Amino acid sequence: MVEVTPYQSIPVDLAEGTPARPQLLLTATALVSASVLVGYMSLVGYYLSVRADVLDRGGVWLPSGTVIPLTQPNYMMLTLTFSVVTALWALQAVRNDDRANAFIAFGLTVLFGFSQLVQTGFLLTLMELPASDGERAALLYALIGTQLVLTGLAMGYLVLTTLRTIGGGFSARDYEGVLSATIFWIVTVGVYSVLWYAVYITK
């Protein structure tokens, strides 16, 4: 008969488990993405409030001679929608250790982002709105410029993620960085969708 006391430790022959890796990059990206959405929505809300005040007083929001065509904004929306598909394709390819498809998908996503930047530049030339033309121009360029900066940052994030994937840093075993870059890219596309409706569609 073995005597057991409350103070006796019972040995357990189990291998020590691998400690869970803290998902710092994913958490940081989620926090930054949430901050971006809150900040941009606040800017859009202020823009809409100022525009509503001008229209309620019987004024005209866009200065005379300023035209915002819909062709470029609509094609940019379509382009960025395609980029969401390719970003998710890149994520799935890395999860499957399919580097060939991952590189193609990363490249297409960055190409779509660059296309949106170029189309925006062309659209600004068509608008013919001087940046010094009062508060309206300042608000328009603030919204458009912020979206361009976010797209550039998201493209840089994707490029760094691609280089890390090439170097073997991300794979099916660890794809946290790819998931983080994909989330930030989708958030950036969401920011453009807000700009597309609030500025380009409703004018």
Sequence and secondary structure as in RCSB ss.txt:
>XXXX:A:sequence
MVEVTPYQSIPVDLAEGTPARPQLLLTATALVSASVLVGYMSLVGYYLSVRADVLDRGGVWLPSGTVIPLTQPNY
MMLTLTFSVVTALWALQAVRNDDRANAFIAFGLTVLFGFSQLVQTGFLLTLMELPASDGERAALLYALIGTQLVL
TGLAMGYLVLTTLRTIGGGFSARDYEGVLSATIFWIVTVGVYSVLWYAVYITK
>XXXX:A:secstr
     TT                HHHHHHHHHHHHHHHHHHHHHHHHHHHHHHHHHTT  SS TT    SHHHHH
HHHHHHHHHHHHHHHHHHHHTT HHHHHHHHHHHHHHHHHHHHHHHHHHHHH   TTSHHHHHHHHHHHHHHHHH
HHHHHHHHHHHHHHHHTTS SSS  HHHHHHHHHHHHHHHHHHHHIIIIIIT 
